[in-house]
């Protein structure tokens, strides 16, 4: 069906541009910051061009998803989840290995990380399962066994890669949706007890030595200042030296002198703080808070319970990425490999965030268009 100009303009008037506009704003701050962080490196000074290419592709994909009828998200949620599970198994068996981890499927010059898209698949699958229950009736522990398994299987596969950060994020998304869904107080106590027990066992038997060293370095970075505590110390130096107004664009000494490892991915926020200071960081955080507010507003505005849970899950992906990354670089939590949304370098993660925007926009548009 071909729309005439007036019909198209009418639909565009009802189109919710907010998620894309805020995210694009953050991205362009991020691309300038990425260029600044890598412009002195002969091996990484072209990364910003690659990131721009991924941005165009991700934005296009997100916009296409925004026109999908929301009923299709519900209809194909389990099928997408199973398909992504198969991809995670393929990664473990035949995936490309780099930096001691097997996380990518390589097709020619394209590297794709299925665990990133699985975050969305997990949200859609959990939302569909929780929709089957009465939304006003608090859930007991028995009702959480099935969604816990839905979460544990992909999280376990990702942790084995190993990618502890992404697996941990999936668990955080699960708990966020559970708390939104309403739980019995006794259930909360059981979950807290299981969390303490499983965390202790994970630390003793599940973590590799370098992962345990990160936790020790979080408690006292100076105990191994040239080893496991090096990243945290250099990050704090970068953030502190920015003071209130920063050193200015392309003036990050920690990045240009290569003192700060992974300054284009995990520690990109440290470079931004050094160059733009406290007030620059405050502006960036305000953009993230505005984005979170739009998710919260949308979750409260939709009429379908499934849509509401999906929006909360998508917000959880953005929120925990942001909170964990910023907390990590500021030394508030142990170092965990999670990118900062739209700021860190990485095509798969950028694609994931813009697909999240597309789904949220589709749900928002459905209030008027579908």
MOFEN-V222469 format. One record per pair of residues at least 12 apart in sequence whose ideal C-beta (glycine too) atoms are under 6 Angstrom apart, sorted by the first residue. I is the first residue (numbers start at 1). J is the second residue. Records with the same first field share a line. If there is no record, write none. Layout:
I=J  J
This chain:
14=368  369
16=361  364  365
18=294
19=357  360  361
20=357
22=287  290  291
23=342  357
25=287
26=287  342
27=342
30=342  343
31=48
33=272
34=48  51  264  345
35=48
36=249  250
37=255  263  264  271
38=264
40=256
47=345
51=345
54=347  350
58=350  351  354
59=354
62=354  355  357  358
65=355  358  359
66=358  361  362
68=362
69=370
70=362  363  366
73=124
74=128  306
77=124  125  128
78=125
80=121
81=121  125
84=114  118  121
87=114
88=114  157
91=114
101=161  162
102=161
103=161  163
112=348
113=348
115=158  166
116=348  349  352
117=352
118=154
119=317
120=355
122=170
123=313
125=150
126=147  177
127=306  309  310
129=147
130=181  309
131=305  306
135=305
138=182  183  184
139=183
140=184  187
141=187  190
151=170  174
155=167  170  171
165=336  337  338
169=320
172=320
173=313  316
176=316
177=313
180=312
213=228
214=228  334  335
215=334
217=229  232
218=334
221=233
231=261  335
232=331
234=259  260
235=267  270  329
236=331
238=254  260  270  274
239=270  273
241=274
242=273  274  277
243=277
244=277  278
245=277
246=275  276  277  280
247=274  275
249=275
251=275
252=271  274  275
254=274
255=271
264=345
265=344  345
266=337
267=329
268=340  343  344
269=326  329  340
270=329
288=322
292=319
295=311  315
298=311  364
299=311  312
307=363
314=356  360
317=356
318=341
321=338  341
322=341
324=336  338
325=338  340
341=353
